[in-house]
Amino acid sequence: MEDKKHPGRFTILFDLADAQQRAASEELARHGRRKARFLADAILYYTRSQSPQSGAAVDEATLMRCVAAAMERVQRGEPGPGDVPAAESEPAAPAAVSESSPWSSEDISVIAGTLSAFQK
């Protein structure tokens, strides 16, 4: 690739007849003078989440199983990550997480705590 006169400068023309490109254009316009920061964050997030080692891309079925496990913990009254168990009670066992799950027991605990906060 040739050296550019201004390596950080790009011209982008969205095809407004394409619904996705039109939506992207409208979203970008909402960021005013912070478009470059928004684009940089979006590009880096997208490229990093697509890499095999990141684990960021999760299918809907896995997400639903993890949320269901967290909701079960809340329904059983197990403490969330921000709850302090009573001194005389045994600490709750971590939620069972399958080997194929991209989240740890701690992640599930955070989800359960969030769900618990919304139920209060």
C-alpha positions as CSV (number, residue, x, y, z in Angstrom):
1,M,0.0,0.0,0.0
2,E,1.3,3.4,-0.9
3,D,2.1,5.9,1.8
4,K,-0.8,8.3,2.2
5,K,-0.3,12.1,2.4
6,H,-2.5,12.1,5.5
7,P,-2.5,8.5,7.0
8,G,-5.3,9.2,9.5
9,R,-7.7,10.9,7.0
10,F,-10.4,8.8,5.2
11,T,-13.3,9.7,3.0
12,I,-16.3,7.5,3.4
13,L,-19.4,7.5,1.2
14,F,-22.4,5.6,2.6
15,D,-24.9,4.1,0.2
16,L,-28.1,5.6,1.6
17,A,-30.3,3.2,-0.5
18,D,-28.9,0.4,1.7
19,A,-30.9,0.3,5.0
20,Q,-27.9,-0.8,7.1
21,Q,-25.5,1.8,5.6
22,R,-28.2,4.5,6.1
23,A,-28.6,3.5,9.8
24,A,-24.8,3.6,10.2
25,S,-24.7,7.0,8.6
26,E,-27.4,8.3,10.9
27,E,-25.7,6.9,14.0
28,L,-22.4,8.4,13.0
29,A,-24.0,11.8,12.4
30,R,-25.2,11.8,16.0
31,H,-21.6,11.7,17.3
32,G,-20.8,15.2,16.0
33,R,-17.1,16.1,16.3
34,R,-16.4,12.7,18.1
35,K,-16.9,10.6,15.0
36,A,-13.3,9.5,14.8
37,R,-13.4,8.3,18.5
38,F,-16.6,6.4,17.8
39,L,-15.3,4.8,14.7
40,A,-12.1,3.8,16.4
41,D,-13.9,2.2,19.3
42,A,-16.4,0.4,17.0
43,I,-13.7,-0.9,14.7
44,L,-11.4,-2.1,17.5
45,Y,-14.3,-3.7,19.4
46,Y,-15.5,-5.5,16.2
47,T,-12.2,-6.8,15.1
48,R,-11.2,-7.9,18.6
49,S,-14.5,-9.7,19.2
50,Q,-14.2,-11.6,15.9
51,S,-10.9,-13.1,16.9
52,P,-11.0,-16.7,18.2
53,Q,-9.2,-16.0,21.4
54,S,-11.5,-13.2,22.6
55,G,-14.5,-15.2,23.5
56,A,-16.7,-12.1,23.1
57,A,-18.9,-13.5,20.4
58,V,-21.6,-15.6,22.1
59,D,-24.5,-17.3,20.5
60,E,-28.0,-16.6,21.7
61,A,-28.6,-20.1,23.1
62,T,-25.5,-19.9,25.3
63,L,-26.5,-16.4,26.5
64,M,-30.1,-17.7,27.3
65,R,-28.7,-20.7,29.3
66,C,-26.4,-18.4,31.3
67,V,-29.2,-15.9,32.0
68,A,-31.5,-18.7,33.0
69,A,-28.9,-20.1,35.4
70,A,-28.5,-16.6,36.9
71,M,-32.3,-16.2,37.3
72,E,-32.5,-19.5,39.1
73,R,-29.9,-18.3,41.6
74,V,-31.9,-15.2,42.2
75,Q,-35.1,-17.2,42.7
76,R,-33.3,-19.5,45.2
77,G,-32.3,-16.4,47.1
78,E,-28.6,-17.0,46.7
79,P,-26.5,-13.8,47.2
80,G,-25.4,-11.8,44.2
81,P,-21.9,-10.4,43.9
82,G,-22.7,-7.2,45.9
83,D,-24.6,-9.0,48.6
84,V,-22.7,-9.8,51.8
85,P,-23.8,-13.2,53.3
86,A,-24.6,-13.4,57.0
87,A,-21.6,-14.4,59.1
88,E,-23.3,-17.5,60.5
89,S,-24.5,-18.8,57.1
90,E,-22.6,-21.0,54.7
91,P,-21.5,-19.3,51.5
92,A,-23.6,-20.2,48.5
93,A,-22.1,-22.7,46.1
94,P,-21.1,-21.1,42.7
95,A,-23.6,-21.7,39.9
96,A,-22.9,-24.7,37.8
97,V,-21.4,-23.6,34.6
98,S,-20.8,-26.1,31.7
99,E,-17.4,-26.5,30.3
100,S,-18.6,-25.0,26.9
101,S,-19.8,-21.9,28.6
102,P,-17.7,-18.8,27.8
103,W,-18.5,-17.4,31.3
104,S,-17.1,-18.3,34.7
105,S,-19.1,-18.8,37.8
106,E,-18.1,-15.2,38.8
107,D,-19.6,-13.9,35.5
108,I,-22.8,-15.8,36.2
109,S,-22.8,-14.3,39.7
110,V,-22.5,-10.8,38.3
111,I,-25.5,-11.4,36.0
112,A,-27.5,-12.8,38.9
113,G,-26.7,-9.7,41.0
114,T,-27.8,-7.5,38.2
115,L,-31.1,-9.4,37.8
116,S,-31.6,-9.2,41.6
117,A,-31.1,-5.5,41.6
118,F,-33.9,-5.1,38.9
119,Q,-36.3,-7.2,41.0
120,K,-35.9,-5.0,44.1
